[in-house]
Amino acid sequence: MIDRNTYVNALMDALPDVISSQELAGQIVDVVFSVPTRALENGNEVELPGLGSISLDRSRGAGCLSYSSAGAHMQCSVQ
């Protein structure tokens, strides 16, 4: 599980002149992490630079996540 506060604090530390509050930093972190989820929900593939890509394989049923890298292909069901 991702610890949201780690990213909120890192963002505030990295950009103290821009990120003025923990609330704003939290909103930014939430947006950044929602993008891949929404892309998958919309049927798009999510590219993970240096790792590969993930997508939902609806032909195999609800919640089937497909991961592809340059050298391997793995599928698993997430329920």
C-alpha positions in Angstrom: 0.0 0.0 0.0 1.2 3.5 -0.9 1.7 5.8 2.1 0.1 9.0 0.8 1.8 11.2 3.5 5.3 10.2 2.3 4.5 11.8 -1.1 2.7 14.8 0.4 5.7 15.6 2.6 8.2 15.0 -0.2 6.2 17.4 -2.4 6.1 20.1 0.3 9.8 19.6 0.9 10.8 19.8 -2.8 8.6 22.8 -3.6 8.2 25.0 -0.4 7.8 28.2 -2.4 5.0 26.7 -4.5 3.2 24.2 -2.3 1.8 26.4 0.6 -0.2 23.8 2.5 -0.5 20.1 3.3 -4.0 20.2 1.9 -2.8 21.5 -1.5 0.0 18.9 -1.6 -2.5 16.2 -0.8 -4.8 17.3 -3.6 -1.9 17.2 -6.1 -0.9 13.7 -4.9 -4.5 12.5 -5.2 -4.7 13.8 -8.8 -1.4 12.2 -9.8 -2.4 8.8 -8.4 -5.9 8.9 -9.9 -4.7 9.3 -13.5 -3.5 5.7 -14.0 -6.6 4.3 -12.3 -8.9 6.3 -14.5 -6.9 5.4 -17.6 -7.3 1.7 -16.9 -11.0 2.2 -16.1 -11.4 3.9 -19.5 -9.8 1.0 -21.3 -6.4 2.6 -21.9 -3.0 1.1 -21.3 -0.8 2.6 -18.7 2.9 2.8 -19.6 5.4 2.4 -16.7 8.7 3.8 -18.0 11.5 1.2 -17.5 9.0 -1.4 -16.3 6.5 -2.1 -19.0 2.7 -1.5 -19.3 -0.5 -2.6 -17.6 -4.0 -2.8 -18.9 -7.3 -4.4 -18.1 -8.2 -7.5 -20.2 -12.0 -7.4 -20.1 -12.1 -10.4 -22.4 -11.0 -12.5 -19.5 -13.5 -11.0 -17.1 -13.8 -8.2 -14.6 -10.7 -7.3 -12.8 -8.2 -9.1 -15.0 -5.0 -7.1 -15.1 -2.4 -7.7 -17.8 1.2 -6.7 -17.4 3.6 -6.6 -20.4 7.4 -5.8 -20.4 9.9 -6.1 -23.2 11.0 -9.6 -22.1 7.9 -11.1 -20.4 4.2 -11.2 -20.3 2.2 -11.9 -17.1 -1.5 -12.0 -16.4 -3.3 -12.2 -13.1 -6.8 -11.7 -11.8 -7.3 -9.0 -9.2 -10.5 -9.3 -7.2 
